[in-house]
Amino acid sequence: MSKRIFPQGFVWGAATSAYQIEGAWNADGKGESIWDRFAHTPGKVLNGDTGDVAADHYHRWPEDIALMRQIGLKAYRFSIAWTRILPQGRGRVNPAGLDFYERLVDGLLAAGITPYPTLFHWDLPQALEDEGGWSNRETAYAFAEYADVISRRLDDRIRDWTTHNEVTCASLLGYQLGIHAPGICDWYTALRAAHHLLLSHGLAVQVLRANCPAADVGFVIDPIPSEPASDSPEDYTAYRWFDGHHNRWFLDPIYGREYPADVVSEHIRRGHLPNGLDFLQPGDYDLISQPLDYLGLNYYRRGVLRAERDDLVNSVPPSHNPPPGYTEMGWEIYPDGLFNLLVHTWLTYRPRQIYITENGASFSDAPDENGRVRDERRIAYLHRHLQAAHRAVQAGVPLKGYFVWSFMDNFEWAMGYSQRFGLIWVDYASGRRLLKDSALWYRQVIETNAIPDAEVEQSKEC
């Protein structure tokens, strides 16, 4: 099989988020976030883990940039902790927080690595949550204030801004299922939160356009490409509902459409919207659908829906000994889903550019007696998904880059430190870092701008 070469200028990167790696949770004037509060609440996170120290990136960022250079990364996608900039979410600015991200960005640029900052990756200031969080419309305007402060500081150095990462998770996991911060379980609150997250995105795009007119501005989301488990009308209805409330509910308004009418009707029927879309105000759709330069897609799995189940039927419980075809998160390995997602999104919404902003797998391979992390399953996973990405490029999708999740092992939200997604193995007790075999494999991909032939047969083993 011939080597699969990607287009010239294709962006090869890796991704992280602030709460998952930075640590230093209350250092240098940083305020409390909802994840600080949630993780410190007994019973919310597996094993009582917190992000208090995490991978200590806040103190070890120069070492981490050196590791990025070893891998050969061309770009680094990270998030900015809102509470480092505005400890209370609005008002008083914390100079130490601005200084930290300025040093990080300058260090990346000096190393020849393009920074791709994301303004929000779930760590809402607790002070704003105390006022209602994302269910409060005023939070959207506080987010615009935050976007203004940080973009003014970094406007001459950032070419690519992202407003939000996965508003689906921030709203549904945090306010409807309650398994993420702030831990609320109410559909109506979740739908209000989702609307205000989308509204805040539009407001922030306007701010970024004004402050950074030469930069590209994008939005990152995690659609789950889905299908019914059978041809039965009941399974099709279950699929349509899941695709509607998880995917179309968020993408349709971003791309100039209203909330999908079939999903609105179903929310009303189920009692989730007792007064309809009462949080929607005149002009909101126009604000939400600000023109974008790119759309980021995070992909980990497809969804298979069966009418008698409330969850996806193609998942298994998390385990360090998953069955073949699954990651340790219990997620099915299905590379064709990435191809389907890219093509469907391109044909449906016609974004100017698309990035795969997250894609990766949790496997807990540890260093052997020689200090080598032989994570062949991750290499096979990445290889097969890059094959799918390459197929999408050949099909005409304007795919501009790929970011592995994750650059390093980190705090995996409600799963604590039980899951390892990184190209770099982290000893959380000492902070020691080791490049896994997957990092060395990815370095070869970056150097050649292609999927190496040597891994084609290996990829068939998983």
VMD Tcl script that draws the C-alpha trace (Angstrom):
set ca {
  {0.00 0.00 0.00}
  {1.38 3.42 -0.92}
  {2.17 6.02 1.71}
  {-0.68 8.40 2.44}
  {0.64 11.95 2.12}
  {-1.29 14.90 3.52}
  {-1.61 18.32 1.84}
  {1.30 20.72 2.04}
  {1.00 22.92 5.13}
  {-1.16 20.45 7.01}
  {-1.07 21.34 10.72}
  {0.15 18.57 13.06}
  {-0.42 19.22 16.73}
  {-1.48 17.94 20.12}
  {-4.05 19.24 22.59}
  {-4.56 19.74 26.33}
  {-6.76 21.82 28.62}
  {-5.91 24.05 31.56}
  {-7.59 22.24 34.43}
  {-6.38 18.86 33.24}
  {-2.65 19.67 33.26}
  {-1.78 22.98 34.90}
  {-2.22 22.29 38.61}
  {-1.38 25.35 40.76}
  {-5.10 25.56 41.37}
  {-4.92 28.53 43.76}
  {-1.49 29.97 42.94}
  {-0.61 33.56 42.05}
  {-4.06 35.03 42.50}
  {-6.05 32.44 40.57}
  {-9.71 32.24 41.53}
  {-11.77 29.13 42.22}
  {-13.39 27.41 39.23}
  {-16.37 25.07 39.21}
  {-13.98 22.18 38.67}
  {-11.97 23.15 41.74}
  {-15.20 23.09 43.75}
  {-16.55 19.91 42.11}
  {-13.33 17.90 42.47}
  {-13.01 18.93 46.11}
  {-16.55 17.65 46.80}
  {-16.41 14.05 48.09}
  {-17.85 11.47 45.74}
  {-17.75 13.54 42.57}
  {-14.47 12.31 41.05}
  {-13.15 8.76 40.99}
  {-10.78 8.00 43.86}
  {-11.20 11.54 45.18}
  {-8.73 12.82 42.58}
  {-8.42 16.56 41.95}
  {-6.61 18.81 39.51}
  {-4.78 20.61 42.32}
  {-1.38 19.50 40.96}
  {-2.26 17.46 37.85}
  {0.83 17.39 35.60}
  {2.13 20.63 37.15}
  {2.36 22.25 33.73}
  {2.01 25.67 35.35}
  {5.53 25.29 36.75}
  {7.01 22.87 34.19}
  {5.88 24.49 30.93}
  {9.44 25.11 29.65}
  {10.16 21.39 30.01}
  {6.90 20.60 28.24}
  {7.72 22.89 25.32}
  {11.07 21.12 25.01}
  {9.17 17.81 24.78}
  {6.90 19.29 22.10}
  {10.01 20.12 20.11}
  {11.27 16.56 20.55}
  {8.05 15.26 19.06}
  {8.21 17.86 16.32}
  {4.79 19.41 16.97}
  {3.91 22.23 14.63}
  {1.01 23.44 16.78}
  {-0.18 23.20 20.35}
  {-3.83 23.52 21.32}
  {-4.38 24.52 24.95}
  {-7.02 26.31 26.98}
  {-6.75 29.40 29.11}
  {-8.03 29.25 32.67}
  {-10.62 32.02 32.96}
  {-10.00 32.32 36.71}
  {-6.31 33.04 36.20}
  {-7.30 36.12 34.20}
  {-10.43 37.26 36.04}
  {-10.52 35.47 39.42}
  {-14.19 36.38 39.99}
  {-15.17 35.96 36.34}
  {-15.43 39.69 35.67}
  {-14.04 42.95 36.98}
  {-10.61 42.75 38.59}
  {-7.85 41.46 36.29}
  {-5.07 39.26 37.69}
  {-1.75 40.37 36.12}
  {0.03 37.14 37.13}
  {-2.41 35.10 35.04}
  {-1.86 37.26 31.98}
  {1.89 37.01 32.51}
  {1.76 33.20 32.64}
  {-0.01 32.83 29.32}
  {2.19 35.47 27.73}
  {5.29 33.49 28.78}
  {3.75 30.27 27.50}
  {2.83 31.78 24.12}
  {6.22 33.44 23.74}
  {7.92 30.15 24.59}
  {5.87 28.31 21.98}
  {6.62 30.87 19.30}
  {10.34 30.81 20.12}
  {10.23 27.02 19.65}
  {8.51 27.35 16.27}
  {5.20 25.98 17.57}
  {1.97 27.76 16.66}
  {-0.29 28.37 19.69}
  {-4.00 27.55 19.31}
  {-5.60 28.87 22.51}
  {-9.15 28.02 23.53}
  {-10.93 30.49 25.78}
  {-13.18 28.02 27.58}
  {-12.68 24.34 28.36}
  {-15.28 23.88 31.11}
  {-13.60 25.67 34.07}
  {-16.19 28.38 34.70}
  {-15.39 30.75 37.59}
  {-17.21 29.55 40.70}
  {-18.20 33.15 41.46}
  {-20.27 33.16 38.26}
  {-21.75 29.75 39.03}
  {-22.90 31.17 42.34}
  {-24.97 33.62 40.26}
  {-26.50 30.85 38.15}
  {-23.56 29.90 35.93}
  {-24.33 29.31 32.28}
  {-28.06 29.23 33.05}
  {-27.72 32.98 33.75}
  {-27.65 35.10 30.58}
  {-25.26 37.57 32.21}
  {-22.53 34.91 32.16}
  {-22.39 35.25 28.37}
  {-21.47 38.92 28.73}
  {-18.90 38.13 31.41}
  {-17.33 35.71 28.93}
  {-17.11 38.49 26.35}
  {-15.34 40.67 28.93}
  {-12.86 37.86 29.60}
  {-12.29 37.37 25.85}
  {-11.56 41.09 25.54}
  {-8.98 41.12 28.34}
  {-6.95 38.12 27.17}
  {-7.14 38.90 23.44}
  {-5.94 42.46 23.97}
  {-2.90 41.08 25.78}
  {-2.05 38.47 23.11}
  {-3.49 40.05 19.98}
  {-0.12 40.47 18.23}
  {0.95 36.85 18.79}
  {-2.10 34.63 18.24}
  {-3.16 33.74 14.70}
  {-5.84 31.21 15.68}
  {-8.42 31.60 18.44}
  {-11.09 29.15 19.58}
  {-13.98 30.38 21.71}
  {-15.33 27.16 23.23}
  {-14.48 23.50 23.52}
  {-17.43 21.08 23.51}
  {-20.35 23.18 24.70}
  {-22.33 19.94 24.47}
  {-20.39 18.51 27.41}
  {-20.33 21.77 29.34}
  {-24.12 21.97 29.21}
  {-25.41 18.39 29.10}
  {-22.81 16.68 31.31}
  {-22.63 19.58 33.74}
  {-26.25 20.72 33.97}
  {-28.36 17.77 32.78}
  {-26.56 14.56 33.75}
  {-24.64 16.14 36.61}
  {-21.56 13.97 36.14}
  {-19.38 17.01 35.43}
  {-19.14 20.33 37.21}
  {-21.24 22.00 38.46}
  {-23.15 18.73 39.01}
  {-26.72 19.86 38.27}
  {-29.34 17.42 36.95}
  {-32.09 19.37 35.20}
  {-32.97 19.43 31.52}
  {-34.38 22.95 31.45}
  {-31.32 24.36 33.22}
  {-29.09 22.49 30.77}
  {-30.91 23.91 27.75}
  {-30.68 27.43 29.14}
  {-26.99 26.85 29.77}
  {-26.50 25.55 26.23}
  {-28.16 28.65 24.78}
  {-26.05 31.04 26.82}
  {-22.88 29.13 25.94}
  {-23.74 29.56 22.26}
  {-24.60 33.20 22.83}
  {-21.29 33.78 24.62}
  {-19.51 32.24 21.64}
  {-21.08 34.76 19.29}
  {-20.28 37.68 21.59}
  {-16.67 36.50 21.91}
  {-16.30 36.17 18.14}
  {-17.25 39.83 17.81}
  {-14.65 40.77 20.44}
  {-11.93 38.69 18.81}
  {-12.69 40.16 15.38}
  {-12.34 43.65 16.81}
  {-9.17 43.00 18.81}
  {-7.41 40.56 16.47}
  {-8.58 41.37 12.92}
  {-5.83 39.30 11.28}
  {-6.55 36.13 13.29}
  {-8.72 33.14 12.39}
  {-11.54 32.45 14.82}
  {-13.17 29.07 15.32}
  {-15.42 26.93 17.46}
  {-14.81 23.36 18.66}
  {-17.54 20.79 19.16}
  {-17.82 17.05 19.70}
  {-20.59 15.65 17.51}
  {-21.13 11.91 17.87}
  {-21.94 10.47 14.43}
  {-24.79 8.13 15.17}
  {-27.03 5.46 13.71}
  {-29.94 3.26 14.81}
  {-29.14 -0.22 16.10}
  {-31.67 -1.75 13.68}
  {-34.09 -0.81 10.92}
  {-37.00 -0.62 13.34}
  {-38.95 2.66 13.52}
  {-38.40 2.72 17.28}
  {-34.61 2.56 16.96}
  {-34.69 5.20 14.23}
  {-36.68 7.48 16.55}
  {-34.09 6.93 19.31}
  {-31.30 7.77 16.87}
  {-33.09 10.87 15.63}
  {-33.58 12.12 19.18}
  {-29.95 11.57 20.14}
  {-28.58 13.15 16.96}
  {-30.98 16.03 17.48}
  {-30.24 16.97 21.07}
  {-26.52 16.10 21.00}
  {-25.45 17.24 17.53}
  {-27.95 19.36 15.60}
  {-29.03 21.39 18.64}
  {-25.59 22.97 18.73}
  {-24.40 22.98 15.12}
  {-27.59 24.26 13.51}
  {-27.59 27.63 15.35}
  {-23.85 28.09 14.83}
  {-24.40 27.82 11.09}
  {-27.32 30.18 10.73}
  {-30.23 27.87 11.44}
  {-32.69 27.91 14.29}
  {-32.91 25.17 16.88}
  {-34.21 22.09 15.02}
  {-38.00 22.10 15.16}
  {-38.32 18.35 15.69}
  {-36.04 18.51 18.73}
  {-37.80 21.56 20.16}
  {-41.10 19.68 19.89}
  {-39.66 16.61 21.57}
  {-38.15 18.67 24.40}
  {-41.56 20.24 24.96}
  {-43.28 16.85 24.86}
  {-40.85 15.48 27.45}
  {-41.36 18.46 29.75}
  {-37.84 19.87 29.28}
  {-39.12 23.21 27.95}
  {-42.25 23.98 29.99}
  {-42.51 27.46 28.45}
  {-40.90 26.70 25.11}
  {-37.73 28.58 24.15}
  {-38.35 31.30 26.72}
  {-34.62 32.00 27.05}
  {-34.39 32.97 23.37}
  {-34.37 36.74 22.77}
  {-34.70 38.67 19.50}
  {-31.36 38.81 17.69}
  {-29.86 35.82 19.50}
  {-29.65 33.64 16.39}
  {-27.78 36.40 14.56}
  {-25.32 36.74 17.44}
  {-24.75 32.98 17.67}
  {-24.14 32.53 13.94}
  {-21.20 34.87 13.56}
  {-19.10 33.89 10.50}
  {-16.27 31.50 11.42}
  {-12.92 30.77 9.83}
  {-12.87 27.15 10.98}
  {-14.76 24.47 12.82}
  {-12.94 22.08 15.14}
  {-14.29 18.56 15.46}
  {-13.44 16.28 18.38}
  {-13.97 12.61 17.62}
  {-13.65 9.57 19.87}
  {-16.55 7.24 19.01}
  {-19.79 6.76 17.11}
  {-23.20 6.32 18.69}
  {-25.47 3.32 18.19}
  {-28.99 3.85 19.53}
  {-31.61 1.35 20.61}
  {-35.08 2.42 21.69}
  {-35.19 0.57 25.02}
  {-31.84 1.98 26.20}
  {-31.17 5.49 27.44}
  {-27.46 5.31 26.61}
  {-25.34 4.30 23.65}
  {-25.37 0.54 23.17}
  {-21.87 0.43 21.68}
  {-20.12 1.33 24.95}
  {-18.77 -0.91 27.72}
  {-17.78 -0.06 31.31}
  {-14.32 1.54 31.69}
  {-11.67 -1.06 32.37}
  {-7.92 -1.56 32.14}
  {-8.69 -4.81 30.32}
  {-11.23 -3.74 27.69}
  {-12.56 -6.22 25.14}
  {-11.03 -6.11 21.65}
  {-12.17 -3.10 19.71}
  {-12.60 -0.83 22.75}
  {-10.45 1.68 24.61}
  {-10.07 1.66 28.38}
  {-12.73 4.38 28.57}
  {-15.15 1.76 27.24}
  {-15.50 3.53 23.90}
  {-15.76 1.54 20.69}
  {-12.87 2.01 18.25}
  {-14.56 2.97 14.99}
  {-12.36 4.97 12.58}
  {-15.03 5.04 9.87}
  {-17.01 7.27 12.21}
  {-14.37 9.98 11.82}
  {-14.63 9.80 8.04}
  {-18.42 9.90 8.24}
  {-18.35 12.86 10.63}
  {-15.98 14.88 8.46}
  {-17.91 14.28 5.26}
  {-21.35 14.77 6.82}
  {-20.33 18.01 8.56}
  {-18.76 19.37 5.39}
  {-21.77 18.56 3.22}
  {-24.33 19.77 5.79}
  {-22.78 23.00 7.10}
  {-19.99 23.88 4.64}
  {-17.45 25.27 7.15}
  {-14.61 27.15 5.44}
  {-11.98 24.98 7.13}
  {-12.12 21.97 9.44}
  {-9.60 20.79 12.01}
  {-9.68 17.53 13.91}
  {-9.06 19.24 17.23}
  {-9.14 16.11 19.39}
  {-8.73 12.43 18.61}
  {-7.09 9.83 20.80}
  {-7.45 6.78 22.99}
  {-7.01 5.82 26.63}
  {-4.60 2.95 27.23}
  {-2.68 2.61 30.48}
  {0.58 1.10 29.19}
  {3.32 1.83 31.74}
  {7.11 2.00 31.40}
  {8.79 -1.40 31.13}
  {12.05 -2.39 32.85}
  {13.95 -0.29 30.31}
  {11.80 2.78 30.83}
  {10.01 2.37 27.49}
  {6.25 2.77 27.09}
  {5.23 0.37 24.34}
  {1.73 1.65 23.58}
  {1.14 -0.24 20.35}
  {-2.64 -0.06 20.74}
  {-2.52 3.74 20.69}
  {-0.30 3.71 17.62}
  {-2.76 1.42 15.86}
  {-5.66 3.64 16.92}
  {-4.00 6.80 15.63}
  {-2.93 5.12 12.43}
  {-6.41 3.94 11.56}
  {-7.99 7.29 12.36}
  {-5.42 9.14 10.27}
  {-6.28 6.79 7.43}
  {-9.90 7.90 7.82}
  {-8.85 11.55 7.88}
  {-6.82 11.08 4.71}
  {-9.81 9.50 2.98}
  {-11.85 12.57 3.91}
  {-9.23 14.86 2.38}
  {-9.37 12.83 -0.81}
  {-13.17 13.17 -0.76}
  {-12.84 16.95 -0.80}
  {-13.21 17.86 2.88}
  {-11.19 21.06 3.62}
  {-9.30 19.43 6.49}
  {-6.44 21.68 7.60}
  {-4.97 19.94 10.64}
  {-5.02 17.18 13.24}
  {-4.46 17.44 17.01}
  {-3.86 14.30 19.07}
  {-5.60 14.10 22.41}
  {-3.56 14.33 24.39}
  {-0.07 15.77 24.50}
  {0.41 14.23 27.94}
  {-1.39 12.07 30.48}
  {-3.66 14.22 32.61}
  {-6.67 14.58 34.88}
  {-9.56 12.97 32.99}
  {-12.42 14.86 34.61}
  {-14.81 12.59 36.57}
  {-12.48 9.64 35.86}
  {-9.63 11.33 37.72}
  {-6.22 9.84 36.94}
  {-7.57 6.41 36.02}
  {-7.31 7.06 32.26}
  {-4.20 7.87 30.23}
  {-4.63 9.49 26.82}
  {-1.19 11.05 26.43}
  {1.65 10.76 23.96}
  {3.76 11.41 27.07}
  {3.59 9.23 30.18}
  {3.43 11.22 33.43}
  {4.42 10.00 36.87}
  {1.98 12.07 38.90}
  {3.93 11.63 42.15}
  {7.20 13.01 40.79}
  {6.10 14.82 37.64}
  {8.54 12.78 35.54}
  {7.72 12.67 31.83}
  {8.53 9.95 29.28}
  {7.86 9.94 25.55}
  {5.74 6.90 24.70}
  {6.32 4.90 21.54}
  {3.26 6.66 20.12}
  {5.06 10.01 20.47}
  {7.99 8.68 18.46}
  {5.59 7.28 15.85}
  {3.78 10.62 15.65}
  {7.12 12.38 15.19}
  {7.63 10.29 12.05}
  {4.18 11.25 10.79}
  {4.96 14.94 11.28}
  {8.40 14.70 9.67}
  {7.05 13.02 6.55}
  {3.60 14.67 6.49}
  {2.33 11.16 5.87}
  {1.18 7.97 7.53}
  {4.20 5.64 7.60}
  {3.93 2.45 5.57}
  {5.39 0.36 8.39}
  {2.29 0.78 10.51}
  {-0.29 -0.27 7.93}
  {-0.16 -3.96 8.79}
  {0.19 -3.30 12.50}
  {-3.00 -1.27 12.45}
  {-4.95 -4.35 11.39}
  {-4.18 -6.06 14.70}
  {-6.59 -3.84 16.67}
}
mol new
graphics top color blue
foreach p $ca { graphics top sphere $p radius 0.5 }
foreach p [lrange $ca 0 end-1] q [lrange $ca 1 end] { graphics top cylinder $p $q radius 0.2 }
display resetview
